[in-house]
């Protein structure tokens, strides 16, 4: 069992930056190894489907990005701290959404149904 908690959302002007974090922990009495999980950041804008933004494999050696954020967002992880981050630069109004982190085993996937664990999300609003 894995518990995920996102933080770092907020209001930012277009062109600005934010850094999201997702902290992972095991439920009481459970043991987990964060490095076995593939971590993905999703986002969901009002009235739209949840979409994958960026993914990073367990060891951090492979990262994937949606075309809409390629070159602007960077996903990273610290397995010693059980955290995954999303550095978001050059933010645009269309980046406004609730951002979720999710975990699964094996490999990156863009399919929401493939995720095993979800956080509750953090709201990012890009507006002047």
C-alpha positions as CSV (number, residue, x, y, z in Angstrom):
1,X,0.0,0.0,0.0
2,X,1.3,3.4,-0.9
3,X,0.1,6.9,0.1
4,X,0.8,9.8,-2.1
5,X,0.5,13.5,-1.1
6,X,1.0,16.3,-3.6
7,X,2.1,19.8,-2.7
8,X,3.4,23.0,-4.4
9,X,0.4,24.1,-6.4
10,X,-0.8,27.7,-6.5
11,X,-1.5,30.8,-8.6
12,X,1.2,31.9,-11.0
13,X,1.4,34.4,-13.8
14,X,1.9,33.2,-17.4
15,X,5.6,32.6,-18.0
16,X,6.2,31.8,-14.4
17,X,7.4,28.7,-12.7
18,X,6.2,26.3,-10.0
19,X,7.7,23.1,-8.5
20,X,5.3,20.4,-7.5
21,X,6.3,17.6,-5.1
22,X,4.7,14.3,-4.4
23,X,5.7,12.5,-1.1
24,X,5.2,8.8,-0.8
25,X,4.7,6.8,2.3
26,X,3.5,3.4,3.3
27,X,0.5,2.9,5.4
28,X,1.0,2.0,9.1
29,X,2.6,-1.3,9.4
30,X,3.5,-1.7,5.8
31,X,6.9,-1.8,4.2
32,X,7.5,-0.3,0.8
33,X,10.5,0.4,-1.5
34,X,9.8,3.7,-3.4
35,X,12.3,2.8,-6.1
36,X,10.2,0.0,-7.5
37,X,7.4,2.3,-8.5
38,X,7.1,4.1,-11.8
39,X,5.8,7.6,-11.1
40,X,3.6,9.7,-13.3
41,X,2.2,13.2,-13.1
42,X,-1.3,13.6,-14.5
43,X,-3.4,16.7,-14.8
44,X,-7.1,17.4,-15.2
45,X,-8.4,20.7,-16.3
46,X,-12.1,21.6,-15.7
47,X,-14.4,19.7,-18.0
48,X,-11.5,17.7,-19.5
49,X,-10.2,14.1,-19.1
50,X,-7.2,13.4,-16.9
51,X,-4.1,13.3,-19.0
52,X,-0.5,12.1,-18.4
53,X,2.0,14.9,-18.3
54,X,5.3,13.2,-17.4
55,X,6.6,9.9,-16.2
56,X,9.8,8.6,-14.6
57,X,10.9,5.1,-14.1
58,X,11.9,3.6,-10.7
59,X,15.6,4.3,-11.0
60,X,15.0,7.7,-12.7
61,X,16.8,6.6,-15.9
62,X,13.9,7.0,-18.2
63,X,11.5,10.0,-18.5
64,X,8.7,10.6,-20.8
65,X,6.8,13.8,-21.5
66,X,3.6,14.8,-23.2
67,X,4.3,17.0,-26.3
68,X,2.4,19.8,-24.7
69,X,5.0,20.2,-21.9
70,X,8.2,18.9,-23.5
71,X,11.0,21.3,-23.0
72,X,9.1,23.2,-20.2
73,X,8.5,20.6,-17.5
74,X,11.0,18.4,-15.9
75,X,10.2,15.3,-13.8
76,X,12.7,14.1,-11.2
77,X,12.8,11.8,-8.2
78,X,14.7,11.3,-5.0
79,X,14.3,7.7,-3.9
80,X,16.2,8.4,-0.6
81,X,13.5,10.9,0.3
82,X,10.6,9.0,-1.3
83,X,9.6,12.0,-3.4
84,X,9.0,12.9,-7.0
85,X,9.0,16.4,-8.4
86,X,7.7,18.3,-11.4
87,X,9.5,21.5,-12.2
88,X,7.2,23.6,-14.4
89,X,8.7,26.5,-16.3
90,X,7.2,28.9,-18.9
91,X,3.8,28.2,-17.6
92,X,0.8,28.9,-19.8
93,X,-2.9,29.5,-19.0
94,X,-3.7,26.1,-20.6
95,X,-1.5,24.5,-17.9
96,X,-4.2,25.3,-15.4
97,X,-5.4,22.1,-13.9
98,X,-5.4,19.9,-10.8
99,X,-2.1,17.9,-10.9
100,X,-2.0,14.4,-9.5
101,X,0.8,12.0,-9.0
102,X,0.3,8.3,-9.5
103,X,2.3,5.1,-9.1
104,X,2.4,1.8,-10.8
105,X,4.9,-1.0,-11.4
106,X,6.9,-2.0,-14.5
107,X,6.8,0.8,-17.0
108,X,5.4,4.2,-17.9
109,X,1.8,4.3,-19.1
110,X,-0.5,7.2,-20.1
111,X,-3.6,5.2,-19.2
112,X,-5.3,6.3,-15.9
113,X,-6.6,2.8,-15.5
114,X,-3.1,1.4,-15.3
115,X,-2.2,3.3,-12.2
116,X,-2.2,1.5,-8.8
117,X,-2.1,4.5,-6.5
118,X,-3.2,8.1,-6.7
119,X,-2.7,11.2,-4.7
120,X,-5.6,13.7,-4.1
121,X,-4.1,16.4,-6.3
122,X,-2.8,20.0,-6.1
123,X,-4.3,22.9,-8.0
124,X,-2.2,24.9,-10.4
125,X,-3.7,28.1,-11.8
126,X,-1.9,30.1,-14.4
127,X,-3.4,33.5,-14.8
128,X,-2.5,37.2,-14.9
